[in-house]
């Protein structure tokens, strides 16, 4: 049987559940992948995270939508970036198109929602004057549910260009007629260039250490405890790729740009005095954006904004509600790579329950303070004759 057909019949994506927000916290309501998936039943969400089955059509919208980089296609973003680099002509426009777009384009994709911000900006990094996304009317497309994702990617890419001092006009979309897109081909290096391409993809997948697609492990392995799994923080390759592209943008002149965090894979955090240094936020953070330090009886919680994806797992998991996501975020944080100390205080112990607390403002942890306030309120009502 043809090898390409065999690959197509199996699940064409790889999912790292340790990066999935739903896996790391049952309080997470993230549904980014399911919200843009055009294939009915391909994505299932549960307490154990997202699951993608053989109904997947490999459009790539979920790869673009997942802020934590938990989902990868057989041809990963680096593979696509390599193909882009071979087609860029310095000083000229680079055009992406879906396969329903009329006309010629430098790269044709099954759906423009396959694009991430790093891929959109890759041509500019390589010297292209501007990037155009050639899109027909999506209403008649079987993948139309995914259209919202490429529009979000376009908007975020434009905002990044503005913060980088390049101007919004460097990335734009163009409405084109429905037709058959034609990809501008490179001269074939060998008669078997296409076979060599898929062979290279398969070799890269094999070298990554992942099992072949759709193949289950034969040996039964005892499940690793959840508390041990969440101590590890896998690399968010999607964010790593974006940071690498941003660093290499020509003519970079970073300027502050505040935008709403709604729908943006980035956030700024604030921590108040209710923090007790329990480190739950650090443990459950999918990307390792939070780390703590303990030195000489002092505690500090540091935040790497460039690694934050705005998943809000930390905010949802904080028992004392001491951590909050700001309503706006400054995009220049992605360029600066600075670590921010959210809170720094002396370690102490609660005189009520013995749990550790931070600072000398109170001798009791937030939970004991609430319990004490309730007892005082009941006592006041009792002695005042109230009900």
Secondary structure, DSSP 8 states (H G I E B T S, - for coil): --HHHHHHTS--EEE-GGG-HHHH-TT----HHHHH--STTSEEEETTEEEE-TT-----HHHHH-TT--EEESS-HHHHHHHHHHH--TTSEEEEEETTBSEEESEEES-GGG--HHHHHHHHHTT-SEEEEEE--GGGSTTGGGHHHHHHHHHHHHHHHHHTTS-GGGEEEEE--BS-EEE-----SSTTHHHHHHHHHHHHHHHTT---TT---SS------HHHHTT-----HHHHHHHHHHHT-TT------EEE-TT-S---EEE-TT-----HHHHH-TT--EEEEEETTEEEEEEEGGG-----HHHHH-TT--EEE-SEEETTHHHH--EEEEEEEEEEE-TTT--EEESSS-SS-HHHHHHHHHHHHHHHHHHTT--
